[in-house]
Amino acid sequence: MKTISSTANPLVKDLALLQRKSRERKQRGIFIVEGQRELSLALQGGYELDKLLFYPDLINLQDLQILVGPLPEETIAISKDVYEKLAYRNSTEGVIACLKIKEHSLSSAVLTNEDMLLLVAEARKNQAI
């Protein structure tokens, strides 16, 4: 398993950029989730785990496996300094994850019933609904 201890690591810088820039998240199709509860909800919602970073002083591998099931190939232990650089909340239980963005277009909607009512709202920049 890989370990990152430097805040100057290219992956750490890349993840910090993803956190700050929505354009980067959209272009790469990845977003960051911080916290055990938030990660659990995202996985229940069908989001696919890409990378998983954890601070071993706050959560161990066994608890991590209980939380996410099979660990992704890129499961990375991080140091306190790296965790503090990437964590933007005070109480996140030591878990930061990269998840793949799902497509939410109308064409990808799954319609399960012919009598289903579907409401679509659209807004354009500088235009109120």
C-alpha positions in Angstrom: 0.0 0.0 0.0 1.2 3.4 -0.9 1.9 6.1 1.7 2.1 9.9 1.2 3.7 12.0 3.8 4.6 15.2 1.9 2.2 18.0 1.1 4.3 18.7 -1.9 3.4 15.4 -3.5 1.9 15.8 -7.0 -1.2 13.8 -6.0 -1.8 16.0 -3.0 -1.5 19.2 -5.1 -3.8 17.7 -7.7 -6.5 16.8 -5.1 -6.3 20.3 -3.6 -6.8 21.7 -7.1 -9.9 19.4 -7.5 -11.3 20.7 -4.3 -10.9 24.3 -5.3 -11.9 24.3 -8.9 -15.2 23.1 -10.2 -14.0 23.3 -13.8 -11.3 20.7 -13.0 -13.9 18.4 -11.3 -16.1 18.6 -14.4 -13.3 18.1 -16.9 -11.9 15.0 -15.1 -15.3 13.6 -14.0 -14.2 13.3 -10.4 -15.2 14.9 -7.2 -13.9 14.7 -3.6 -15.8 13.5 -0.6 -14.6 13.9 3.0 -15.9 11.9 5.9 -17.2 8.4 6.7 -20.9 9.3 6.6 -20.6 11.2 3.4 -18.6 8.5 1.7 -21.1 5.8 2.8 -24.0 7.9 1.4 -22.2 8.4 -1.9 -21.5 4.7 -2.3 -25.1 3.9 -1.4 -26.1 6.3 -4.1 -24.1 4.3 -6.7 -21.1 6.5 -7.1 -17.9 4.6 -8.0 -14.8 4.9 -5.8 -11.7 6.0 -7.7 -9.1 6.7 -5.0 -9.3 6.4 -1.2 -7.0 8.3 1.2 -7.0 7.7 4.9 -5.2 8.9 8.0 -4.3 5.8 9.9 -4.4 7.5 13.3 -8.1 8.2 12.8 -9.3 5.1 11.0 -7.6 1.7 10.4 -7.7 -0.5 7.4 -10.2 -2.9 9.0 -12.7 -0.2 9.7 -12.1 1.2 6.2 -13.0 -2.1 4.6 -16.2 -2.3 6.7 -17.0 1.2 5.4 -16.4 0.7 1.7 -16.1 -3.0 1.1 -13.3 -4.1 -1.2 -10.7 -1.3 -1.2 -9.8 0.3 -4.5 -6.4 -0.3 -6.1 -5.5 3.3 -5.1 -5.9 3.1 -1.4 -3.3 5.5 0.1 -2.3 6.1 3.7 -1.6 9.8 4.4 0.3 11.7 7.1 -1.2 14.2 9.5 0.2 17.1 7.4 -1.3 15.8 4.2 -4.6 15.1 5.9 -4.7 18.6 7.4 -4.0 20.1 4.0 -6.8 18.2 2.2 -9.4 18.1 5.0 -11.6 21.2 5.0 -13.7 20.2 8.0 -12.8 19.5 11.6 -14.4 16.2 12.1 -14.2 13.9 9.1 -13.0 10.7 10.7 -9.8 10.4 8.6 -11.3 9.6 5.2 -11.0 11.5 1.9 -12.2 9.8 -1.3 -12.3 10.6 -5.0 -15.5 9.4 -6.7 -16.5 9.3 -10.3 -19.2 11.8 -11.3 -22.4 10.1 -12.6 -24.1 11.4 -15.7 -27.3 13.2 -14.8 -28.6 14.0 -18.2 -32.2 13.5 -19.3 -31.2 10.9 -21.8 -29.6 8.8 -19.1 -32.7 8.8 -16.9 -34.2 5.4 -16.1 -37.9 5.6 -16.5 -39.5 2.6 -14.7 -43.1 3.3 -15.3 -45.1 4.5 -18.3 -47.4 6.6 -16.0 -44.4 8.3 -14.4 -44.5 12.1 -14.0 -41.2 13.7 -14.9 -40.5 17.4 -14.1 -37.5 19.0 -15.8 -36.3 22.5 -14.8 -33.8 24.4 -16.8 -32.0 27.6 -16.1 -29.5 29.6 -18.1 -26.9 32.1 -16.9 -28.4 35.5 -15.9 -31.9 34.2 -16.4 -34.4 33.5 -13.7 -36.7 30.5 -13.7 
